[in-house]
Amino acid sequence: MTTRLGVTVSREATHTVVTVAGELDVISAERLRAALGKLLDEGRDRLILDASALTFCDSMGLRLLLEVHDAAEQTGGFLRLVGVQGVFRRILTVTGLSAAFTIYETTGDAADA
């Protein structure tokens, strides 16, 4: 079984938008981990994750997002989520992790916050 996760990075002056599409799971998480890790290594710690096209997220994906959230906060940055809907919203709600992340409707809202 092959899962697919598209990861697109857009570097803005004050933040970086990372757009994910597809399934974030134990198989595909490494791709996102590499992209986010590279950004943090570059000092790009003001991250906005656009999850509007994310169709699935398992516990490995949640763990990765929590790790990146904590790493960004330790350096004075953030990980803000946008476009959280469907299965991903339900998973965050059921696990209680919706309280761990700041969630916005749009990337513009997240950037302006």
C-alpha positions in Angstrom: 0.0 0.0 0.0 1.4 3.4 -1.0 0.1 6.6 0.6 0.7 9.9 -1.0 1.3 13.2 0.7 2.0 16.3 -1.3 4.1 19.0 0.5 4.4 22.5 -0.9 6.5 25.2 0.8 5.9 28.9 0.2 8.4 31.2 1.9 6.9 34.6 2.7 8.7 37.6 4.3 7.3 37.0 7.8 6.3 33.4 7.8 6.3 30.1 5.8 3.2 28.4 4.5 3.4 24.6 4.2 0.5 23.1 2.3 -0.2 19.4 2.7 -2.4 17.3 0.5 -3.4 13.7 0.9 -2.7 11.3 3.8 -0.4 12.0 6.7 0.5 8.7 8.2 3.3 6.5 9.4 4.5 6.0 5.9 4.3 9.5 4.6 5.2 11.4 7.8 8.9 11.3 7.0 8.4 13.5 3.9 6.7 16.2 6.0 9.2 15.8 8.8 12.1 16.4 6.4 10.4 19.5 4.9 9.6 21.0 8.3 12.9 20.1 9.8 14.7 21.8 7.0 12.7 25.0 7.6 13.4 25.0 11.3 17.1 24.4 10.6 17.0 27.5 8.3 15.5 29.5 11.2 12.1 29.6 9.5 10.1 29.0 12.7 7.0 31.0 11.9 5.1 28.2 10.2 1.5 28.0 8.9 0.3 24.5 7.9 -2.5 24.6 5.4 -4.4 21.3 5.9 -7.3 22.1 3.7 -6.4 19.2 1.3 -5.4 16.8 4.1 -7.6 13.7 3.9 -6.2 11.6 6.7 -3.9 11.9 9.7 -2.9 9.1 12.0 -1.1 9.2 15.4 2.3 9.5 13.8 1.1 12.6 11.9 -0.3 14.1 15.1 3.0 13.3 16.9 5.0 15.0 14.2 2.8 18.1 14.3 3.1 18.3 18.1 6.9 18.0 17.9 7.2 20.7 15.3 4.8 22.9 17.2 7.0 22.6 20.3 10.3 23.1 18.4 9.0 26.2 16.8 7.7 27.6 20.1 11.1 26.9 21.8 12.8 29.3 19.3 10.1 32.0 19.6 8.1 30.9 16.5 4.8 29.0 16.0 3.0 26.3 14.1 -0.5 27.5 13.2 -3.0 25.3 11.4 -5.4 26.5 8.7 -8.1 24.7 6.7 -8.7 22.1 9.3 -11.8 20.2 8.3 -13.4 16.8 7.9 -11.5 13.8 9.3 -8.6 15.8 10.5 -10.8 18.2 12.5 -12.6 15.2 14.0 -9.3 13.6 15.0 -8.1 16.8 16.6 -11.4 17.2 18.5 -11.7 13.6 19.7 -8.1 13.5 20.9 -8.4 16.8 22.6 -5.5 18.1 20.5 -7.5 20.9 19.0 -6.6 22.8 22.2 -2.9 22.3 21.6 -2.9 24.1 18.2 -4.0 27.5 17.2 -6.4 27.0 14.3 -7.5 29.6 11.8 -9.8 29.6 8.8 -7.4 31.0 6.3 -3.7 31.5 5.8 -4.3 35.3 5.8 -6.0 35.1 9.2 -3.1 33.0 10.6 -0.5 35.4 9.1 -2.2 38.5 10.5 -2.6 37.0 14.0 
